[in-house]
């Protein structure tokens, strides 16, 4: 009787623990941004890379000497940091600015209401003003509760002082008392004589390039429309490819920027830039014969065009929007663009009917055909998708608790 009561009591306790786990994990935000947030952060990082470029050295671990002819400049490192466990992740960018001789850390947050990024903190140090014999170090730190940005000043190996910063509810704070930081990872250290990236910035800072690609792919992966690229008929695919061969020279074109048909037609006349179309990677039907097509060229994997299938167009498709060497559109951006185009008076009348699609991919192995080689896409690896994270946690926790309970009951019985 006593064992049965104990077992029932532990069963109730396990149920409560599992229920609390469900409530806890339902509020956890993904470690990386997705959809529109990823696209917005990618635009922010792109602006930094355009303004400062990326810092790079010939070999990993190399330092840069500072002189009048050699002033460090460029983005050193960027990452997504979850300062708040229950808030959206933040974009953190570390850089050197030769114009102001500063080493800086910039923190950005995503505003869900405006769907824009806001810079909430700039931590900068003028390394020319650091006394001789001293050096400064920017690091990312963490403990079980929070994530931090730390700035420490050393004289030799001796710590002179340390500053700790974090973000709480979207606002940046400096700690009055040092938190208990369990681990730190140095990002860059510097003095009035040298600048040293603690992260690998060799191969033209390949780490920044990989992180940028992850943001772009995360935005692209949010698209909920069906990819019909492999179901296009050969005739339709060829017709779209002929259009894309002509639009590769457009860097940034949008019919929404024009108010008259004459302005629109004149803007279509551009000189070829030498880029060559390679292949269609994805194609999506947004409705009303508007198609979002991602394609690659000999210069860039990240390009897209929005086309309106129309009998009024000379080549069968009206060019609506083209971006080359760009950030792919997220699902939310596509839906907003489609809504805007529905009100645009410059769009041609759509063709009757729609594209004829095969039921399966024309590259299906069962047809004896092999899929042509495509430019490799970089995807963020996820051990658990957001839709399966909660069930997995509950199942794993339940099994673990059940096993511990059986063991406890067994040991209790053995002692008696």
C-alpha positions as CSV (number, residue, x, y, z in Angstrom):
1,X,0.0,0.0,0.0
2,X,2.8,2.4,0.9
3,X,4.6,1.7,-2.3
4,X,1.4,2.3,-4.3
5,X,0.9,5.7,-2.6
6,X,4.5,6.7,-3.2
7,X,4.2,5.7,-6.9
8,X,1.0,7.7,-7.3
9,X,2.5,10.7,-5.6
10,X,5.5,10.6,-7.8
11,X,3.3,10.2,-10.9
12,X,1.4,13.3,-10.0
13,X,4.7,15.1,-9.4
14,X,6.0,14.0,-12.8
15,X,2.8,15.3,-14.5
16,X,3.2,18.7,-12.9
17,X,6.9,18.8,-13.9
18,X,6.0,18.0,-17.5
19,X,3.2,20.6,-17.6
20,X,5.5,23.3,-16.3
21,X,8.1,22.3,-18.9
22,X,5.4,22.7,-21.6
23,X,4.5,26.2,-20.3
24,X,8.2,27.2,-20.1
25,X,9.3,26.0,-23.6
26,X,6.2,27.4,-25.3
27,X,7.7,30.9,-24.7
28,X,11.2,30.1,-25.8
29,X,12.3,32.0,-28.9
30,X,14.4,30.4,-31.6
31,X,18.2,30.9,-31.3
32,X,18.3,32.5,-34.7
33,X,16.1,35.1,-36.5
34,X,13.7,33.8,-39.1
35,X,11.6,35.3,-41.9
36,X,11.3,39.1,-42.0
37,X,13.5,39.5,-38.9
38,X,16.4,37.6,-40.7
39,X,15.9,39.8,-43.8
40,X,16.0,43.0,-41.8
41,X,19.1,42.0,-39.9
42,X,20.7,41.0,-43.2
43,X,20.0,44.5,-44.6
44,X,21.6,46.0,-41.5
45,X,24.7,43.9,-41.8
46,X,24.8,44.6,-45.5
47,X,24.9,48.4,-44.8
48,X,27.8,47.9,-42.4
49,X,29.7,45.8,-44.9
50,X,29.0,48.4,-47.6
51,X,30.1,51.3,-45.4
52,X,33.1,49.7,-43.6
53,X,33.8,46.5,-45.6
54,X,35.0,43.5,-43.6
55,X,38.3,43.4,-41.8
56,X,40.6,40.6,-43.0
57,X,44.1,39.4,-42.5
58,X,46.3,37.0,-44.5
59,X,46.4,34.4,-41.7
60,X,44.2,33.6,-38.8
61,X,45.5,35.2,-35.6
62,X,47.5,38.0,-37.4
63,X,47.6,41.4,-35.8
64,X,47.5,44.8,-37.5
65,X,50.1,47.4,-36.5
66,X,48.7,50.9,-36.2
67,X,50.4,53.8,-37.9
68,X,49.4,56.9,-39.9
69,X,49.4,54.8,-43.0
70,X,47.8,51.8,-41.5
71,X,44.6,52.4,-39.5
72,X,42.4,49.4,-38.8
73,X,38.9,49.5,-40.4
74,X,36.1,47.0,-41.1
75,X,33.6,44.7,-39.6
76,X,35.4,42.1,-37.5
77,X,32.6,39.9,-36.3
78,X,28.8,39.7,-36.2
79,X,26.5,37.3,-34.4
80,X,23.0,36.7,-33.0
81,X,22.8,37.0,-29.2
82,X,19.9,36.1,-27.1
83,X,20.3,38.6,-24.2
84,X,16.7,38.0,-23.0
85,X,15.6,34.4,-22.8
86,X,12.0,35.4,-23.6
87,X,12.7,38.1,-26.2
88,X,13.7,38.1,-29.9
89,X,17.4,37.7,-30.6
90,X,19.6,40.7,-31.2
91,X,22.1,41.5,-33.8
92,X,25.6,42.3,-32.5
93,X,28.3,43.8,-34.7
94,X,32.0,44.4,-33.8
95,X,34.0,46.7,-35.9
96,X,36.9,49.1,-36.2
97,X,36.3,52.6,-37.6
98,X,39.4,54.2,-39.1
99,X,37.6,57.6,-39.4
100,X,37.3,57.9,-35.6
101,X,40.1,55.5,-34.6
102,X,37.6,53.5,-32.5
103,X,36.8,49.9,-31.8
104,X,33.1,49.5,-31.4
105,X,30.3,47.1,-30.6
106,X,26.8,47.9,-32.0
107,X,23.6,46.2,-30.8
108,X,20.4,46.1,-32.9
109,X,17.0,44.9,-32.0
110,X,14.0,44.0,-34.2
111,X,10.8,46.0,-33.7
112,X,7.9,43.7,-34.5
113,X,5.4,46.6,-34.8
114,X,7.4,48.6,-37.4
115,X,9.2,45.5,-38.8
116,X,12.4,47.5,-38.8
117,X,15.7,47.2,-36.9
118,X,16.6,49.8,-34.2
119,X,20.1,50.4,-32.9
120,X,19.9,50.4,-29.1
121,X,23.5,50.6,-28.1
122,X,27.0,51.8,-29.3
123,X,29.9,50.8,-27.2
124,X,33.1,52.4,-28.6
125,X,36.6,53.0,-27.4
126,X,39.2,55.3,-29.0
127,X,42.2,53.1,-29.0
128,X,44.5,56.1,-29.7
129,X,43.7,57.3,-26.2
130,X,44.6,54.0,-24.5
131,X,47.8,54.6,-22.3
132,X,51.0,52.9,-23.5
133,X,51.3,49.5,-21.9
134,X,47.6,49.0,-21.6
135,X,45.2,47.2,-24.0
136,X,41.4,46.9,-24.3
137,X,39.4,43.7,-25.0
138,X,35.8,43.3,-26.2
139,X,34.3,39.9,-25.5
140,X,31.0,38.1,-25.4
141,X,30.3,36.6,-22.0
142,X,27.6,34.4,-20.6
143,X,26.4,32.6,-17.5
144,X,23.3,30.4,-16.9
145,X,21.0,33.5,-16.7
146,X,22.2,36.1,-19.2
147,X,24.4,37.1,-22.1
148,X,26.8,40.0,-21.8
149,X,29.1,42.2,-23.8
150,X,32.3,42.9,-21.8
151,X,35.0,45.5,-22.1
152,X,38.2,45.0,-20.1
153,X,41.4,47.0,-19.8
154,X,44.6,45.2,-19.0
155,X,48.1,46.3,-18.1
156,X,50.2,43.4,-19.1
157,X,48.3,40.4,-17.7
158,X,46.8,42.5,-14.8
159,X,43.1,43.5,-15.1
160,X,42.7,47.3,-14.6
161,X,38.9,47.5,-14.8
162,X,36.0,45.7,-16.5
163,X,32.6,46.9,-17.8
164,X,29.7,44.6,-18.3
165,X,26.7,45.4,-20.6
166,X,23.5,43.5,-21.4
167,X,20.0,44.0,-22.8
168,X,16.8,43.8,-20.7
169,X,13.4,44.2,-22.4
170,X,15.0,45.9,-25.4
171,X,17.1,48.4,-23.5
172,X,20.9,48.2,-23.0
173,X,22.3,48.5,-19.4
174,X,25.7,48.7,-17.8
175,X,26.1,46.7,-14.6
176,X,27.1,48.6,-11.5
177,X,28.4,45.4,-9.9
178,X,30.1,42.8,-12.0
179,X,27.9,39.8,-12.7
180,X,29.2,36.3,-12.2
181,X,30.3,35.5,-15.7
182,X,31.1,31.9,-16.2
183,X,32.6,32.1,-19.7
184,X,33.9,34.7,-22.0
185,X,35.0,34.6,-25.7
186,X,37.3,37.4,-26.8
187,X,36.3,39.1,-30.1
188,X,39.0,41.8,-30.5
189,X,41.8,43.3,-28.4
190,X,43.7,46.5,-29.2
191,X,45.9,49.3,-28.0
192,X,47.4,52.5,-29.4
193,X,50.0,50.3,-31.2
194,X,48.1,47.3,-32.5
195,X,44.7,45.8,-33.4
196,X,44.2,42.1,-33.0
197,X,41.0,40.2,-34.0
198,X,40.5,37.3,-31.6
199,X,38.3,35.6,-34.2
200,X,39.5,34.2,-37.5
201,X,39.2,36.9,-40.2
202,X,41.4,35.2,-42.8
203,X,40.2,34.3,-46.3
204,X,38.6,37.7,-46.6
205,X,36.8,37.1,-43.3
206,X,34.9,34.1,-44.5
207,X,33.1,33.9,-41.1
208,X,31.3,37.1,-41.9
209,X,30.4,35.8,-45.3
210,X,29.0,32.6,-43.9
211,X,27.0,34.4,-41.2
212,X,25.6,36.8,-43.9
213,X,24.5,33.8,-46.0
214,X,22.8,32.2,-43.0
215,X,20.7,35.4,-42.5
216,X,19.8,35.5,-46.2
217,X,18.9,31.8,-46.4
218,X,16.8,32.1,-43.2
219,X,14.8,34.8,-44.9
220,X,14.4,32.8,-48.0
221,X,13.4,29.6,-46.1
222,X,10.4,31.4,-44.6
223,X,8.5,31.4,-47.9
224,X,5.3,29.4,-47.6
225,X,4.4,29.3,-51.3
226,X,5.0,26.0,-53.2
227,X,8.2,25.9,-55.2
228,X,7.2,25.0,-58.7
229,X,10.6,25.4,-60.4
230,X,11.0,21.6,-61.0
231,X,7.4,21.2,-62.2
232,X,7.6,23.8,-65.0
233,X,7.2,22.4,-68.5
234,X,10.2,22.7,-70.7
235,X,8.5,25.3,-72.8
236,X,7.5,27.5,-69.9
237,X,10.9,27.2,-68.3
238,X,12.6,28.2,-71.5
239,X,10.4,31.2,-71.8
240,X,11.1,32.4,-68.3
241,X,14.8,31.8,-68.8
242,X,14.8,34.0,-71.9
243,X,13.3,36.8,-69.8
244,X,15.9,36.3,-67.0
245,X,18.7,36.5,-69.5
246,X,17.7,40.0,-70.2
247,X,17.1,41.1,-66.6
248,X,20.5,40.1,-65.2
249,X,21.7,43.7,-66.0
250,X,19.2,45.2,-63.6
251,X,20.8,45.9,-60.2
252,X,17.7,47.2,-58.4
253,X,14.5,47.7,-60.5
254,X,10.9,48.0,-59.2
255,X,7.8,49.1,-61.2
256,X,6.5,50.6,-58.0
257,X,9.1,53.4,-58.4
258,X,7.3,54.8,-61.5
259,X,4.0,56.6,-61.9
260,X,3.6,56.6,-65.7
261,X,4.0,53.9,-68.4
262,X,6.6,56.1,-70.2
263,X,8.8,56.3,-67.1
264,X,8.5,52.5,-66.6
265,X,9.3,51.7,-70.2
266,X,12.3,54.1,-70.2
267,X,13.7,52.5,-67.0
268,X,13.7,49.1,-68.7
269,X,16.4,50.3,-71.2
270,X,19.7,49.6,-69.5
271,X,23.1,48.7,-70.8
272,X,24.3,45.1,-70.4
273,X,26.7,44.7,-67.5
274,X,28.3,41.5,-68.5
275,X,26.6,39.2,-66.0
276,X,25.3,35.9,-67.5
277,X,22.2,34.0,-66.4
278,X,23.0,30.5,-65.0
279,X,19.8,28.8,-63.8
280,X,16.5,29.0,-62.0
281,X,16.8,27.9,-58.4
282,X,13.2,28.4,-57.1
283,X,9.9,29.7,-58.6
284,X,6.7,30.6,-56.7
285,X,3.3,31.5,-58.0
286,X,2.0,34.4,-55.8
287,X,-1.4,34.5,-57.6
288,X,-2.8,36.6,-60.4
289,X,0.0,35.3,-62.7
290,X,2.7,37.0,-60.6
291,X,5.7,34.8,-60.2
292,X,8.7,35.2,-57.8
293,X,11.7,33.6,-59.4
294,X,15.1,33.2,-57.7
295,X,18.0,32.6,-60.1
296,X,21.8,32.5,-60.1
297,X,24.3,34.1,-62.4
298,X,27.9,33.6,-63.1
299,X,28.6,36.3,-60.4
300,X,26.0,35.7,-57.7
301,X,23.7,33.0,-56.3
302,X,21.3,35.5,-54.6
303,X,19.2,37.2,-57.3
304,X,15.4,37.4,-57.9
305,X,12.8,38.7,-60.2
306,X,9.0,39.2,-59.9
307,X,7.3,38.7,-63.3
308,X,3.7,39.1,-64.5
309,X,2.6,36.6,-67.1
310,X,0.8,38.7,-69.7
311,X,-0.1,38.5,-73.4
312,X,0.6,42.2,-73.6
313,X,4.3,41.7,-72.9
314,X,6.6,41.1,-75.9
315,X,8.2,38.1,-74.3
316,X,5.2,36.9,-72.4
317,X,6.2,38.3,-69.0
318,X,6.1,41.8,-67.7
319,X,9.1,42.7,-65.5
320,X,7.9,44.0,-62.1
321,X,10.9,43.8,-59.8
322,X,14.5,42.7,-60.1
323,X,17.3,42.6,-57.5
324,X,20.7,41.1,-58.2
325,X,23.4,40.1,-55.6
326,X,20.8,40.7,-52.9
327,X,19.0,39.5,-49.9
328,X,16.1,37.1,-50.8
329,X,12.6,38.2,-49.9
330,X,10.9,36.7,-46.8
331,X,7.4,35.3,-46.9
332,X,6.0,38.5,-45.2
333,X,7.7,40.7,-47.7
334,X,6.3,38.7,-50.6
335,X,2.8,39.0,-49.3
336,X,3.2,42.8,-48.9
337,X,4.6,43.2,-52.3
338,X,1.8,41.2,-53.8
339,X,-0.8,43.4,-52.1
340,X,1.0,46.5,-53.3
341,X,1.1,45.2,-56.9
342,X,-2.7,44.5,-56.8
343,X,-3.2,48.3,-56.5
344,X,-0.6,49.2,-59.1
345,X,-2.1,50.6,-62.3
346,X,1.0,49.9,-64.4
347,X,0.7,46.2,-64.4
348,X,-0.4,44.6,-67.6
349,X,-3.5,42.5,-67.8
350,X,-2.7,39.0,-66.7
351,X,-2.8,36.1,-69.2
352,X,-5.8,33.8,-69.1
353,X,-5.3,30.5,-67.4
354,X,-2.0,29.7,-65.7
355,X,1.2,27.7,-66.2
356,X,0.8,24.0,-66.8
357,X,2.7,22.1,-64.1
358,X,3.6,18.5,-64.0
359,X,2.4,16.5,-61.0
360,X,5.9,15.5,-60.0
361,X,9.4,17.0,-60.6
362,X,10.7,16.5,-64.1
363,X,14.0,15.6,-62.4
364,X,12.4,12.6,-60.5
365,X,14.8,9.6,-60.6
366,X,11.9,7.4,-61.7
367,X,11.9,9.2,-65.0
368,X,15.5,8.3,-65.6
369,X,16.6,11.9,-65.4
370,X,19.1,13.4,-63.0
371,X,18.7,16.8,-61.6
372,X,21.2,19.4,-63.1
373,X,23.9,20.7,-60.8
374,X,22.7,23.7,-58.9
375,X,24.6,26.4,-57.1
376,X,24.9,25.2,-53.5
377,X,22.6,26.9,-50.9
378,X,23.7,27.4,-47.4
379,X,21.1,26.5,-44.8
380,X,21.1,27.0,-41.0
381,X,21.2,23.6,-39.5
382,X,18.4,23.1,-36.9
383,X,18.5,20.1,-34.5
384,X,14.8,20.6,-33.8
385,X,12.3,22.6,-35.7
386,X,10.1,25.0,-33.7
387,X,7.1,22.9,-34.4
388,X,8.7,19.8,-32.9
389,X,10.7,21.3,-30.1
390,X,8.0,21.3,-27.5
391,X,6.8,17.7,-28.0
392,X,10.4,16.5,-28.1
393,X,11.2,18.3,-24.8
394,X,8.1,16.9,-23.1
395,X,8.7,13.4,-24.4
396,X,12.3,13.4,-23.4
397,X,11.6,14.9,-20.0
398,X,8.8,12.4,-19.4
399,X,10.9,9.4,-20.2
400,X,13.8,10.7,-18.1
401,X,11.6,11.3,-15.1
402,X,9.9,8.0,-15.5
403,X,13.2,6.1,-15.5
404,X,14.4,8.0,-12.4
405,X,11.1,7.2,-10.7
406,X,11.4,3.5,-11.5
407,X,14.9,3.5,-10.2
408,X,13.9,5.3,-7.0
409,X,11.1,2.9,-6.3
410,X,13.4,-0.1,-7.0
411,X,16.0,1.2,-4.6
412,X,13.4,2.0,-2.0
413,X,12.0,-1.6,-2.2
414,X,15.5,-3.0,-2.1
415,X,16.2,-1.1,1.1
416,X,13.1,-2.5,2.7
